[in-house]
Every structure is written in structure tokens, then in C-alpha cells.
């Protein structure tokens, strides 16, 4: 992931007063295709037991809201940059 995007996501977490962890991920998603073209990063939210991409995946709506807030803050901040 692009260091500039990782920094921007971290700053958005801080502005939203949310805890964060910078972590490696084997997840490719669409990021594999966009990374060669634009600065790319991923925002993950916790899953119960760390289980994801599985029928047993389960999340809390509060975590969805937190992830949304980070993404929204990031997009607004970047759109208003000069």
C-alpha cells in the first residue's frame, strides 16, 4: 500500500479519535488492480474472532460506523486539499 495513503488513513483515524493498527494483509481485493495506477490503501474493521471472508464472519454495527467515518473524513479531507 502507498505510504502516503497509509499516512492519510492514520491521520483520519486520529481526527475521528479512533484507535488504529497498521498491519500487513494478504488481502488483494481491488487494491491489487488500483495500486499501480493510484495511491491505494485499505481500511479494515474488526470481525469477531478475526474470521472474515467466511459465512461465520460477524461484525458490530458500531465498527461499520467507525470505518465509514474514517473513510468519509479521508475523502472529504483529500477533496478539500489544495
C-alpha positions as CSV (number, residue, x, y, z in Angstrom):
1,X,0.0,0.0,0.0
2,X,1.1,3.5,-0.7
3,X,2.8,5.1,2.3
4,X,1.0,8.4,1.6
5,X,-2.4,6.7,1.8
6,X,-1.4,4.8,4.9
7,X,-0.5,8.1,6.5
8,X,-3.7,9.7,5.3
9,X,-5.8,6.9,6.8
10,X,-3.9,7.1,10.1
11,X,-4.5,10.8,10.2
12,X,-8.2,10.3,9.5
13,X,-8.4,7.8,12.4
14,X,-6.7,10.3,14.7
15,X,-9.1,13.1,13.6
16,X,-12.0,10.8,14.3
17,X,-10.4,9.9,17.6
18,X,-10.4,6.2,16.8
19,X,-7.8,3.6,17.6
20,X,-6.0,2.0,14.7
21,X,-3.4,-0.6,13.9
22,X,-1.1,-0.5,10.8
23,X,-0.9,-4.1,9.8
24,X,0.2,-6.3,6.9
25,X,-2.6,-8.0,4.9
26,X,-2.6,-10.7,2.3
27,X,-5.9,-9.3,1.1
28,X,-5.8,-8.2,-2.5
29,X,-9.3,-7.1,-3.3
30,X,-9.5,-4.4,-5.9
31,X,-6.3,-2.8,-4.4
32,X,-4.2,-5.2,-6.5
33,X,-5.5,-3.5,-9.6
34,X,-5.6,0.1,-8.5
35,X,-2.2,0.2,-6.7
36,X,-0.2,0.5,-9.9
37,X,-2.4,3.4,-11.0
38,X,-3.2,5.5,-7.9
39,X,-2.2,5.7,-4.2
40,X,-4.1,2.9,-2.6
41,X,-4.9,1.9,1.0
42,X,-7.4,-0.3,2.8
43,X,-9.4,0.3,5.9
44,X,-10.3,-2.8,7.9
45,X,-12.9,-3.1,10.7
46,X,-12.8,-5.9,13.3
47,X,-14.5,-9.2,12.7
48,X,-15.5,-11.4,15.7
49,X,-12.7,-13.9,16.2
50,X,-10.8,-12.5,13.3
51,X,-12.9,-14.5,10.9
52,X,-13.5,-12.8,7.5
53,X,-14.4,-14.0,4.0
54,X,-16.3,-16.8,5.6
55,X,-20.0,-17.5,6.3
56,X,-19.2,-17.2,10.0
57,X,-18.0,-13.6,9.6
58,X,-19.6,-11.3,12.1
59,X,-19.2,-7.6,12.8
60,X,-20.6,-4.9,15.1
61,X,-22.5,-2.0,13.5
62,X,-20.5,0.4,15.7
63,X,-17.4,-0.8,13.9
64,X,-19.1,-0.3,10.5
65,X,-19.9,3.2,11.5
66,X,-16.3,3.8,12.7
67,X,-14.9,2.6,9.4
68,X,-17.4,4.7,7.4
69,X,-16.4,7.8,9.5
70,X,-12.7,7.2,8.8
71,X,-13.4,6.8,5.0
72,X,-15.7,9.8,4.9
73,X,-13.3,12.0,6.7
74,X,-10.4,10.8,4.5
75,X,-12.4,11.6,1.3
76,X,-13.6,15.0,2.4
77,X,-10.1,15.9,3.6
78,X,-8.5,14.9,0.3
79,X,-11.2,16.6,-1.8
80,X,-10.6,19.8,0.1
81,X,-6.8,19.8,-0.2
82,X,-5.3,22.5,-2.3
